[in-house]
Amino acid sequence: MSKEPTPKDWDKLWLEYNKSLKAWMQAFESLQKATKDVQSKYNDVMAKALKESSDKTMNQFTENWQKSMSQAGIDTFKQFGNNWQKIFNQSGMDQVKTYGDMMNTFAETWQKMWGK
Protein backbone atom coordinates (compact mmCIF):
# COMPACT_ATOMS: atom_id res chain seq x y z
CA MET A 1 0.00 0.00 0.00
CA SER A 2 1.29 3.48 -0.79
CA LYS A 3 1.87 6.01 1.90
CA GLU A 4 -0.39 9.09 1.94
CA PRO A 5 1.53 12.20 0.88
CA THR A 6 2.13 14.66 3.68
CA PRO A 7 0.92 18.26 3.34
CA LYS A 8 4.53 19.36 2.83
CA ASP A 9 4.81 17.00 -0.13
CA TRP A 10 1.70 18.55 -1.67
CA ASP A 11 3.03 22.06 -1.04
CA LYS A 12 6.31 21.13 -2.69
CA LEU A 13 4.51 19.60 -5.69
CA TRP A 14 2.26 22.65 -6.01
CA LEU A 15 5.24 25.02 -5.91
CA GLU A 16 7.05 22.94 -8.54
CA TYR A 17 3.92 22.97 -10.71
CA ASN A 18 3.63 26.75 -10.40
CA LYS A 19 7.31 27.16 -11.24
CA SER A 20 6.87 25.00 -14.35
CA LEU A 21 3.73 26.90 -15.33
CA LYS A 22 5.54 30.23 -15.03
CA ALA A 23 8.40 28.90 -17.17
CA TRP A 24 5.88 27.74 -19.78
CA MET A 25 4.17 31.15 -19.74
CA GLN A 26 7.52 32.88 -20.28
CA ALA A 27 8.35 30.54 -23.14
CA PHE A 28 4.92 31.14 -24.67
CA GLU A 29 5.34 34.92 -24.39
CA SER A 30 8.77 34.61 -26.02
CA LEU A 31 7.23 32.59 -28.83
CA GLN A 32 4.55 35.22 -29.34
CA LYS A 33 7.19 37.97 -29.43
CA ALA A 34 9.33 36.00 -31.88
CA THR A 35 6.28 35.34 -34.07
CA LYS A 36 5.45 39.04 -34.15
CA ASP A 37 9.07 39.86 -34.99
CA VAL A 38 9.20 37.28 -37.79
CA GLN A 39 5.96 38.64 -39.28
CA SER A 40 7.27 42.20 -39.11
CA LYS A 41 10.57 41.26 -40.77
CA TYR A 42 8.73 39.24 -43.41
CA ASN A 43 6.55 42.25 -44.20
CA ASP A 44 9.67 44.44 -44.52
CA VAL A 45 11.37 41.92 -46.81
CA MET A 46 8.28 41.53 -48.97
CA ALA A 47 7.80 45.29 -49.31
CA LYS A 48 11.42 45.71 -50.42
CA ALA A 49 11.23 42.69 -52.71
CA LEU A 50 8.09 43.96 -54.41
CA LYS A 51 9.79 47.27 -55.16
CA GLU A 52 13.12 45.91 -56.34
CA SER A 53 12.61 42.39 -57.73
CA SER A 54 11.38 40.82 -60.91
CA ASP A 55 8.36 38.51 -61.08
CA LYS A 56 10.65 35.51 -61.55
CA THR A 57 12.66 36.35 -58.42
CA MET A 58 9.46 36.91 -56.43
CA ASN A 59 8.06 33.57 -57.55
CA GLN A 60 11.28 31.78 -56.56
CA PHE A 61 11.33 33.52 -53.21
CA THR A 62 7.69 32.69 -52.50
CA GLU A 63 8.18 29.06 -53.47
CA ASN A 64 11.30 28.69 -51.31
CA TRP A 65 9.64 30.48 -48.40
CA GLN A 66 6.60 28.18 -48.55
CA LYS A 67 8.80 25.08 -48.64
CA SER A 68 10.93 26.20 -45.70
CA MET A 69 7.92 27.27 -43.61
CA SER A 70 6.15 24.01 -44.37
CA GLN A 71 9.15 21.91 -43.38
CA ALA A 72 9.78 23.98 -40.25
CA GLY A 73 6.13 23.64 -39.25
CA ILE A 74 6.05 19.92 -39.89
CA ASP A 75 9.21 19.33 -37.87
CA THR A 76 7.97 21.53 -35.02
CA PHE A 77 4.59 19.82 -34.81
CA LYS A 78 6.19 16.38 -35.00
CA GLN A 79 8.49 17.28 -32.12
CA PHE A 80 5.60 18.76 -30.13
CA GLY A 81 3.51 15.63 -30.69
CA ASN A 82 6.38 13.34 -29.76
CA ASN A 83 7.03 15.31 -26.58
CA TRP A 84 3.36 15.08 -25.55
CA GLN A 85 3.35 11.35 -26.28
CA LYS A 86 6.38 10.91 -24.04
CA ILE A 87 4.70 12.85 -21.25
CA PHE A 88 1.46 10.90 -21.54
CA ASN A 89 3.31 7.60 -21.62
CA GLN A 90 5.08 8.33 -18.34
CA SER A 91 3.66 6.67 -15.27
CA GLY A 92 1.05 8.73 -13.46
CA MET A 93 -0.22 10.35 -16.64
CA ASP A 94 -2.89 7.71 -17.18
CA GLN A 95 -5.21 9.71 -14.94
CA VAL A 96 -4.71 12.81 -17.07
CA LYS A 97 -5.41 10.82 -20.24
CA THR A 98 -8.52 9.32 -18.67
CA TYR A 99 -9.72 12.76 -17.57
CA GLY A 100 -9.08 14.18 -21.06
CA ASP A 101 -10.95 11.30 -22.68
CA MET A 102 -13.83 11.79 -20.27
CA MET A 103 -13.97 15.53 -21.03
CA ASN A 104 -13.93 14.85 -24.77
CA THR A 105 -16.81 12.39 -24.39
CA PHE A 106 -18.69 14.93 -22.28
CA ALA A 107 -18.14 17.65 -24.90
CA GLU A 108 -19.33 15.36 -27.69
CA THR A 109 -22.42 14.39 -25.72
CA TRP A 110 -23.13 18.03 -24.89
CA GLN A 111 -22.80 18.99 -28.54
CA LYS A 112 -25.17 16.22 -29.61
CA MET A 113 -27.75 17.19 -27.02
CA TRP A 114 -27.60 20.98 -27.24
CA GLY A 115 -25.78 21.80 -30.46
CA LYS A 116 -28.81 21.42 -32.70
DSSP file (Angstrom, degrees, kcal/mol; ACC not computed):
  #  RESIDUE AA STRUCTURE BP1 BP2  ACC     N-H-->O    O-->H-N    N-H-->O    O-->H-N    TCO  KAPPA ALPHA  PHI   PSI    X-CA   Y-CA   Z-CA
    1    1 A M              0   0    0      0, 0.0     2,-0.2     0, 0.0     0, 0.0   0.000 360.0 360.0 360.0 141.6    0.0    0.0    0.0
    2    2 A S        -     0   0    0      1,-0.1     2,-0.3     3,-0.0     0, 0.0  -0.539 360.0-112.9 -84.9 149.8    1.3    3.5   -0.8
    3    3 A K        -     0   0    0     -2,-0.2    -1,-0.1     1,-0.1     3,-0.1  -0.574  33.0-108.8 -79.7 138.3    1.9    6.0    1.9
    4    4 A E        -     0   0    0     -2,-0.3    -1,-0.1     1,-0.1     2,-0.1  -0.460  39.2-110.3 -65.0 133.4   -0.4    9.1    1.9
    5    5 A P        -     0   0    0      0, 0.0    -1,-0.1     0, 0.0    -3,-0.0  -0.392  31.5-123.3 -65.2 142.0    1.5   12.2    0.9
    6    6 A T    >>  -     0   0    0      1,-0.1     4,-1.8    -2,-0.1     3,-0.5  -0.440  25.2-106.4 -79.9 160.4    2.1   14.7    3.7
    7    7 A P  H 3> S+     0   0    0      0, 0.0     4,-2.6     0, 0.0     5,-0.2   0.854 121.9  57.2 -55.4 -34.3    0.9   18.3    3.3
    8    8 A K  H 3> S+     0   0    0      1,-0.2     4,-2.6     2,-0.2     5,-0.2   0.891 103.6  52.9 -64.7 -37.7    4.5   19.4    2.8
    9    9 A D  H <> S+     0   0    0     -3,-0.5     4,-2.6     2,-0.2    -1,-0.2   0.921 110.5  47.3 -62.0 -42.5    4.8   17.0   -0.1
   10   10 A W  H  X S+     0   0    0     -4,-1.8     4,-2.9     2,-0.2    -2,-0.2   0.917 111.4  50.8 -64.7 -42.9    1.7   18.5   -1.7
   11   11 A D  H  X S+     0   0    0     -4,-2.6     4,-2.5     2,-0.2    -2,-0.2   0.920 111.4  48.3 -59.7 -43.5    3.0   22.1   -1.0
   12   12 A K  H  X S+     0   0    0     -4,-2.6     4,-2.4     2,-0.2    -2,-0.2   0.926 112.9  47.6 -63.1 -45.1    6.3   21.1   -2.7
   13   13 A L  H  X S+     0   0    0     -4,-2.6     4,-2.6     1,-0.2    -2,-0.2   0.909 111.9  50.3 -62.1 -42.0    4.5   19.6   -5.7
   14   14 A W  H  X S+     0   0    0     -4,-2.9     4,-2.6     2,-0.2    -2,-0.2   0.910 111.0  48.5 -64.8 -41.9    2.3   22.6   -6.0
   15   15 A L  H  X S+     0   0    0     -4,-2.5     4,-2.3     2,-0.2    -1,-0.2   0.903 112.0  49.2 -64.2 -40.7    5.2   25.0   -5.9
   16   16 A E  H  X S+     0   0    0     -4,-2.4     4,-2.5     2,-0.2    -2,-0.2   0.902 111.0  50.6 -64.0 -40.8    7.1   22.9   -8.5
   17   17 A Y  H  X S+     0   0    0     -4,-2.6     4,-2.8     2,-0.2    -2,-0.2   0.943 111.1  47.8 -61.4 -47.7    3.9   23.0  -10.7
   18   18 A N  H  X S+     0   0    0     -4,-2.6     4,-2.4     1,-0.2    -2,-0.2   0.885 110.7  51.8 -61.8 -38.7    3.6   26.8  -10.4
   19   19 A K  H  X S+     0   0    0     -4,-2.3     4,-2.1     2,-0.2    -1,-0.2   0.925 111.9  46.3 -62.5 -44.9    7.3   27.2  -11.2
   20   20 A S  H  X S+     0   0    0     -4,-2.5     4,-2.5     2,-0.2    -2,-0.2   0.902 111.5  52.0 -64.1 -41.2    6.9   25.0  -14.4
   21   21 A L  H  X S+     0   0    0     -4,-2.8     4,-2.6     1,-0.2    -2,-0.2   0.906 109.2  49.4 -63.4 -41.6    3.7   26.9  -15.3
   22   22 A K  H  X S+     0   0    0     -4,-2.4     4,-2.3     2,-0.2    -1,-0.2   0.906 110.5  50.6 -63.9 -40.9    5.5   30.2  -15.0
   23   23 A A  H  X S+     0   0    0     -4,-2.1     4,-2.3     2,-0.2    -2,-0.2   0.906 111.0  49.2 -62.8 -40.8    8.4   28.9  -17.2
   24   24 A W  H  X S+     0   0    0     -4,-2.5     4,-2.8     2,-0.2    -2,-0.2   0.920 109.9  51.2 -63.8 -43.2    5.9   27.7  -19.8
   25   25 A M  H  X S+     0   0    0     -4,-2.6     4,-2.6     1,-0.2    -2,-0.2   0.899 110.5  48.9 -62.2 -40.1    4.2   31.1  -19.7
   26   26 A Q  H  X S+     0   0    0     -4,-2.3     4,-2.3     2,-0.2    -1,-0.2   0.908 112.1  48.3 -65.3 -41.3    7.5   32.9  -20.3
   27   27 A A  H  X S+     0   0    0     -4,-2.3     4,-2.4     2,-0.2    -2,-0.2   0.906 111.8  49.9 -64.4 -41.0    8.4   30.5  -23.1
   28   28 A F  H  X S+     0   0    0     -4,-2.8     4,-2.5     2,-0.2    -2,-0.2   0.917 110.4  49.4 -63.9 -43.8    4.9   31.1  -24.7
   29   29 A E  H  X S+     0   0    0     -4,-2.6     4,-2.4     2,-0.2    -1,-0.2   0.890 110.7  51.0 -62.7 -38.7    5.3   34.9  -24.4
   30   30 A S  H  X S+     0   0    0     -4,-2.3     4,-2.8     2,-0.2    -2,-0.2   0.903 109.4  50.6 -63.7 -41.0    8.8   34.6  -26.0
   31   31 A L  H  X S+     0   0    0     -4,-2.4     4,-2.6     2,-0.2    -2,-0.2   0.913 110.0  49.7 -63.1 -42.6    7.2   32.6  -28.8
   32   32 A Q  H  X S+     0   0    0     -4,-2.5     4,-2.3     2,-0.2    -2,-0.2   0.919 112.4  47.7 -62.1 -42.6    4.5   35.2  -29.3
   33   33 A K  H  X S+     0   0    0     -4,-2.4     4,-2.4     2,-0.2    -2,-0.2   0.923 112.7  48.4 -64.1 -44.4    7.2   38.0  -29.4
   34   34 A A  H  X S+     0   0    0     -4,-2.8     4,-2.8     2,-0.2    -2,-0.2   0.893 110.5  52.0 -63.6 -39.2    9.3   36.0  -31.9
   35   35 A T  H  X S+     0   0    0     -4,-2.6     4,-2.4     2,-0.2    -1,-0.2   0.923 110.4  47.8 -62.5 -44.7    6.3   35.3  -34.1
   36   36 A K  H  X S+     0   0    0     -4,-2.3     4,-2.3     2,-0.2    -2,-0.2   0.905 112.9  49.2 -62.6 -41.6    5.5   39.0  -34.2
   37   37 A D  H  X S+     0   0    0     -4,-2.4     4,-2.7     2,-0.2     5,-0.2   0.913 110.5  49.7 -64.6 -43.8    9.1   39.9  -35.0
   38   38 A V  H  X S+     0   0    0     -4,-2.8     4,-2.7     1,-0.2    -2,-0.2   0.925 111.6  48.9 -60.9 -44.8    9.2   37.3  -37.8
   39   39 A Q  H  X S+     0   0    0     -4,-2.4     4,-2.4     2,-0.2    -1,-0.2   0.904 111.8  49.1 -63.2 -41.2    6.0   38.6  -39.3
   40   40 A S  H  X S+     0   0    0     -4,-2.3     4,-2.1     2,-0.2    -2,-0.2   0.931 113.3  45.8 -63.5 -46.3    7.3   42.2  -39.1
   41   41 A K  H  X S+     0   0    0     -4,-2.7     4,-2.7     2,-0.2    -2,-0.2   0.890 111.4  53.0 -64.9 -39.1   10.6   41.3  -40.8
   42   42 A Y  H  X S+     0   0    0     -4,-2.7     4,-2.9    -5,-0.2     5,-0.2   0.925 108.5  50.2 -61.2 -44.1    8.7   39.2  -43.4
   43   43 A N  H  X S+     0   0    0     -4,-2.4     4,-2.3     2,-0.2    -2,-0.2   0.905 111.3  49.0 -61.3 -40.8    6.5   42.3  -44.2
   44   44 A D  H  X S+     0   0    0     -4,-2.1     4,-2.2     2,-0.2    -2,-0.2   0.932 112.8  47.2 -62.7 -45.9    9.7   44.4  -44.5
   45   45 A V  H  X S+     0   0    0     -4,-2.7     4,-3.0     1,-0.2    -2,-0.2   0.920 112.9  48.7 -62.3 -44.7   11.4   41.9  -46.8
   46   46 A M  H  X S+     0   0    0     -4,-2.9     4,-2.7     2,-0.2    -1,-0.2   0.898 109.8  51.4 -65.5 -39.9    8.3   41.5  -49.0
   47   47 A A  H  X S+     0   0    0     -4,-2.3     4,-1.4    -5,-0.2    -1,-0.2   0.932 114.5  43.3 -61.7 -45.1    7.8   45.3  -49.3
   48   48 A K  H  X S+     0   0    0     -4,-2.2     4,-2.2     1,-0.2    -2,-0.2   0.915 113.9  51.4 -66.1 -42.8   11.4   45.7  -50.4
   49   49 A A  H  X S+     0   0    0     -4,-3.0     4,-2.1     1,-0.2    -2,-0.2   0.898 106.9  53.2 -63.2 -40.4   11.2   42.7  -52.7
   50   50 A L  H  < S+     0   0    0     -4,-2.7    -1,-0.2     1,-0.2    -2,-0.2   0.861 113.4  44.0 -63.4 -34.7    8.1   44.0  -54.4
   51   51 A K  H  < S+     0   0    0     -4,-1.4    -1,-0.2    -5,-0.2    -2,-0.2   0.869 127.1  26.4 -74.4 -37.6    9.8   47.3  -55.2
   52   52 A E  H  < S+     0   0    0     -4,-2.2     2,-0.3    -5,-0.1    -2,-0.2   0.423 104.1  79.4-114.1   0.2   13.1   45.9  -56.3
   53   53 A S     <  -     0   0    0     -4,-2.1     2,-0.1    -5,-0.2    -4,-0.0  -0.755  67.9-119.0-117.2 158.9   12.6   42.4  -57.7
   54   54 A S     >  -     0   0    0     -2,-0.3     4,-2.3     1,-0.1     5,-0.2  -0.377  35.0-106.2 -82.6 167.9   11.4   40.8  -60.9
   55   55 A D  H  > S+     0   0    0      1,-0.2     4,-2.5     2,-0.2     5,-0.2   0.888 120.9  53.9 -61.3 -39.2    8.4   38.5  -61.1
   56   56 A K  H  > S+     0   0    0      2,-0.2     4,-2.4     1,-0.2    -1,-0.2   0.934 109.5  46.6 -62.3 -46.4   10.7   35.5  -61.5
   57   57 A T  H  > S+     0   0    0      1,-0.2     4,-2.6     2,-0.2    -1,-0.2   0.904 112.4  50.9 -62.5 -41.7   12.7   36.4  -58.4
   58   58 A M  H  X S+     0   0    0     -4,-2.3     4,-2.8     2,-0.2    -1,-0.2   0.907 109.8  49.7 -63.4 -41.7    9.5   36.9  -56.4
   59   59 A N  H  X S+     0   0    0     -4,-2.5     4,-2.4     2,-0.2    -2,-0.2   0.914 112.1  47.7 -64.0 -42.4    8.1   33.6  -57.5
   60   60 A Q  H  X S+     0   0    0     -4,-2.4     4,-2.7     2,-0.2     5,-0.2   0.921 113.1  48.5 -63.5 -43.3   11.3   31.8  -56.6
   61   61 A F  H  X S+     0   0    0     -4,-2.6     4,-2.8     2,-0.2     5,-0.2   0.940 112.3  47.9 -61.9 -47.6   11.3   33.5  -53.2
   62   62 A T  H  X S+     0   0    0     -4,-2.8     4,-2.5     2,-0.2    -2,-0.2   0.912 112.9  48.6 -60.9 -43.6    7.7   32.7  -52.5
   63   63 A E  H  X S+     0   0    0     -4,-2.4     4,-2.2    -5,-0.2    -1,-0.2   0.936 114.3  45.0 -62.8 -47.3    8.2   29.1  -53.5
   64   64 A N  H  X S+     0   0    0     -4,-2.7     4,-2.5     1,-0.2    -2,-0.2   0.887 112.7  51.8 -64.6 -38.9   11.3   28.7  -51.3
   65   65 A W  H  X S+     0   0    0     -4,-2.8     4,-2.7    -5,-0.2     5,-0.3   0.928 109.8  48.9 -63.7 -45.1    9.6   30.5  -48.4
   66   66 A Q  H  X S+     0   0    0     -4,-2.5     4,-2.4    -5,-0.2    -2,-0.2   0.911 112.2  48.9 -62.0 -42.3    6.6   28.2  -48.5
   67   67 A K  H  X S+     0   0    0     -4,-2.2     4,-2.6     2,-0.2     5,-0.2   0.939 113.8  45.1 -62.4 -47.0    8.8   25.1  -48.6
   68   68 A S  H  X S+     0   0    0     -4,-2.5     4,-2.5     1,-0.2    -2,-0.2   0.897 114.8  47.6 -67.6 -39.2   10.9   26.2  -45.7
   69   69 A M  H  X S+     0   0    0     -4,-2.7     4,-2.6    -5,-0.2    -1,-0.2   0.896 112.4  50.4 -67.0 -39.6    7.9   27.3  -43.6
   70   70 A S  H  X S+     0   0    0     -4,-2.4     4,-2.6    -5,-0.3    -2,-0.2   0.944 113.4  44.3 -62.9 -48.0    6.1   24.0  -44.4
   71   71 A Q  H  X S+     0   0    0     -4,-2.6     4,-2.7     2,-0.2     5,-0.2   0.911 113.9  50.0 -64.6 -42.1    9.1   21.9  -43.4
   72   72 A A  H  X S+     0   0    0     -4,-2.5     4,-2.4    -5,-0.2    -1,-0.2   0.916 113.2  47.1 -62.4 -42.6    9.8   24.0  -40.2
   73   73 A G  H  X S+     0   0    0     -4,-2.6     4,-2.7     2,-0.2     5,-0.2   0.909 111.9  49.4 -65.4 -42.8    6.1   23.6  -39.2
   74   74 A I  H  X S+     0   0    0     -4,-2.6     4,-2.4     2,-0.2    -2,-0.2   0.939 113.3  46.2 -62.0 -47.5    6.0   19.9  -39.9
   75   75 A D  H  X S+     0   0    0     -4,-2.7     4,-2.4     1,-0.2    -2,-0.2   0.910 113.4  49.6 -62.4 -42.1    9.2   19.3  -37.9
   76   76 A T  H  X S+     0   0    0     -4,-2.4     4,-2.7    -5,-0.2    -2,-0.2   0.932 112.9  45.4 -63.9 -46.1    8.0   21.5  -35.0
   77   77 A F  H  X S+     0   0    0     -4,-2.7     4,-2.7     2,-0.2    -1,-0.2   0.864 111.6  52.8 -68.5 -34.1    4.6   19.8  -34.8
   78   78 A K  H  X S+     0   0    0     -4,-2.4     4,-2.6    -5,-0.2    -1,-0.2   0.938 111.9  45.7 -62.3 -45.6    6.2   16.4  -35.0
   79   79 A Q  H  X S+     0   0    0     -4,-2.4     4,-2.6     2,-0.2    -2,-0.2   0.917 113.0  50.1 -64.1 -43.3    8.5   17.3  -32.1
   80   80 A F  H  X S+     0   0    0     -4,-2.7     4,-2.3     2,-0.2    -2,-0.2   0.932 112.7  46.9 -60.0 -46.6    5.6   18.8  -30.1
   81   81 A G  H  X S+     0   0    0     -4,-2.7     4,-2.4     1,-0.2    -2,-0.2   0.904 112.3  49.8 -62.7 -42.5    3.5   15.6  -30.7
   82   82 A N  H  X S+     0   0    0     -4,-2.6     4,-2.3     2,-0.2    -1,-0.2   0.907 109.9  51.1 -63.4 -41.4    6.4   13.3  -29.8
   83   83 A N  H  X S+     0   0    0     -4,-2.6     4,-2.2     1,-0.2    -2,-0.2   0.914 110.9  47.9 -62.9 -42.3    7.0   15.3  -26.6
   84   84 A W  H  X S+     0   0    0     -4,-2.3     4,-2.8     2,-0.2     5,-0.2   0.900 110.0  53.0 -65.9 -39.2    3.4   15.1  -25.6
   85   85 A Q  H  X S+     0   0    0     -4,-2.4     4,-1.9     1,-0.2    -2,-0.2   0.920 108.7  50.0 -60.5 -42.7    3.4   11.3  -26.3
   86   86 A K  H  X S+     0   0    0     -4,-2.3     4,-0.6     2,-0.2    -1,-0.2   0.919 111.9  48.0 -61.7 -43.3    6.4   10.9  -24.0
   87   87 A I  H >< S+     0   0    0     -4,-2.2     3,-1.1     1,-0.2    -2,-0.2   0.935 113.2  47.0 -63.2 -46.1    4.7   12.8  -21.3
   88   88 A F  H 3< S+     0   0    0     -4,-2.8    -1,-0.2     1,-0.3    -2,-0.2   0.778 108.9  55.5 -68.9 -25.4    1.5   10.9  -21.5
   89   89 A N  H 3< S+     0   0    0     -4,-1.9    -1,-0.3    -5,-0.2    -2,-0.2   0.577  86.7 100.6 -84.2  -8.1    3.3    7.6  -21.6
   90   90 A Q  S X< S-     0   0    0     -3,-1.1     3,-1.7    -4,-0.6     4,-0.2  -0.443  89.9 -91.0 -73.3 151.6    5.1    8.3  -18.3
   91   91 A S  T 3  S+     0   0    0      1,-0.2    -1,-0.1     2,-0.1    -2,-0.1  -0.306 112.3  32.0 -62.2 146.5    3.7    6.7  -15.3
   92   92 A G  T 3  S+     0   0    0     -3,-0.1     3,-0.4    -4,-0.1     4,-0.4   0.220  94.4  92.1  91.2 -14.2    1.1    8.7  -13.5
   93   93 A M    <>  +     0   0    0     -3,-1.7     4,-2.4     1,-0.2     5,-0.2   0.544  59.9  86.5 -89.7  -6.1   -0.2   10.3  -16.6
   94   94 A D  H  > S+     0   0    0      1,-0.2     4,-2.8    -4,-0.2    -1,-0.2   0.881  86.9  54.3 -58.6 -37.5   -2.9    7.7  -17.2
   95   95 A Q  H  > S+     0   0    0     -3,-0.4     4,-2.6     2,-0.2    -1,-0.2   0.894 107.6  49.2 -64.1 -39.5   -5.2    9.7  -14.9
   96   96 A V  H  > S+     0   0    0     -4,-0.4     4,-2.8     2,-0.2    -2,-0.2   0.919 112.1  48.3 -65.7 -42.9   -4.7   12.8  -17.1
   97   97 A K  H  X S+     0   0    0     -4,-2.4     4,-2.8     2,-0.2    -2,-0.2   0.928 112.3  49.1 -60.9 -44.9   -5.4   10.8  -20.2
   98   98 A T  H  X S+     0   0    0     -4,-2.8     4,-2.5     2,-0.2    -2,-0.2   0.917 111.9  48.4 -61.7 -43.8   -8.5    9.3  -18.7
   99   99 A Y  H  X S+     0   0    0     -4,-2.6     4,-2.6     2,-0.2    -1,-0.2   0.928 112.2  49.2 -62.7 -45.2   -9.7   12.8  -17.6
  100  100 A G  H  X S+     0   0    0     -4,-2.8     4,-2.3     2,-0.2    -2,-0.2   0.911 111.8  48.6 -60.9 -43.2   -9.1   14.2  -21.1
  101  101 A D  H  X S+     0   0    0     -4,-2.8     4,-2.4     2,-0.2    -1,-0.2   0.911 111.5  50.2 -61.8 -42.2  -10.9   11.3  -22.7
  102  102 A M  H  X S+     0   0    0     -4,-2.5     4,-2.5     1,-0.2    -2,-0.2   0.910 110.7  48.9 -63.2 -42.4  -13.8   11.8  -20.3
  103  103 A M  H  X S+     0   0    0     -4,-2.6     4,-2.7     2,-0.2    -1,-0.2   0.877 110.3  51.4 -66.9 -37.3  -14.0   15.5  -21.0
  104  104 A N  H  X S+     0   0    0     -4,-2.3     4,-2.4     2,-0.2    -2,-0.2   0.923 111.0  47.9 -63.5 -43.3  -13.9   14.8  -24.8
  105  105 A T  H  X S+     0   0    0     -4,-2.4     4,-2.6     2,-0.2    -2,-0.2   0.915 111.9  50.2 -62.6 -43.1  -16.8   12.4  -24.4
  106  106 A F  H  X S+     0   0    0     -4,-2.5     4,-3.0     2,-0.2    -2,-0.2   0.931 110.8  49.0 -59.6 -46.6  -18.7   14.9  -22.3
  107  107 A A  H  X S+     0   0    0     -4,-2.7     4,-2.5     1,-0.2    -2,-0.2   0.896 111.9  48.8 -62.1 -41.0  -18.1   17.7  -24.9
  108  108 A E  H  X S+     0   0    0     -4,-2.4     4,-2.3     2,-0.2    -1,-0.2   0.921 113.1  47.0 -63.8 -43.8  -19.3   15.4  -27.7
  109  109 A T  H  X S+     0   0    0     -4,-2.6     4,-2.4     2,-0.2    -2,-0.2   0.920 112.1  50.4 -63.9 -43.7  -22.4   14.4  -25.7
  110  110 A W  H  X S+     0   0    0     -4,-3.0     4,-3.1     1,-0.2     5,-0.5   0.923 110.5  49.9 -59.6 -45.1  -23.1   18.0  -24.9
  111  111 A Q  H  X S+     0   0    0     -4,-2.5     4,-2.1     1,-0.2    -1,-0.2   0.898 111.0  49.1 -62.5 -40.9  -22.8   19.0  -28.5
  112  112 A K  H  < S+     0   0    0     -4,-2.3    -1,-0.2     1,-0.2    -2,-0.2   0.893 117.8  40.6 -64.7 -39.5  -25.2   16.2  -29.6
  113  113 A M  H  < S+     0   0    0     -4,-2.4    -2,-0.2    -5,-0.2    -1,-0.2   0.908 134.3  15.3 -76.8 -42.5  -27.7   17.2  -27.0
  114  114 A W  H  < S+     0   0    0     -4,-3.1    -3,-0.2    -5,-0.2    -2,-0.2   0.506 104.0  82.4-115.2  -7.3  -27.6   21.0  -27.2
  115  115 A G     <        0   0    0     -4,-2.1    -3,-0.1    -5,-0.5    -1,-0.1   0.525 360.0 360.0 -80.4  -4.1  -25.8   21.8  -30.5
  116  116 A K              0   0    0     -4,-0.2    -1,-0.2    -5,-0.1    -2,-0.1   0.482 360.0 360.0 -81.4 360.0  -28.8   21.4  -32.7
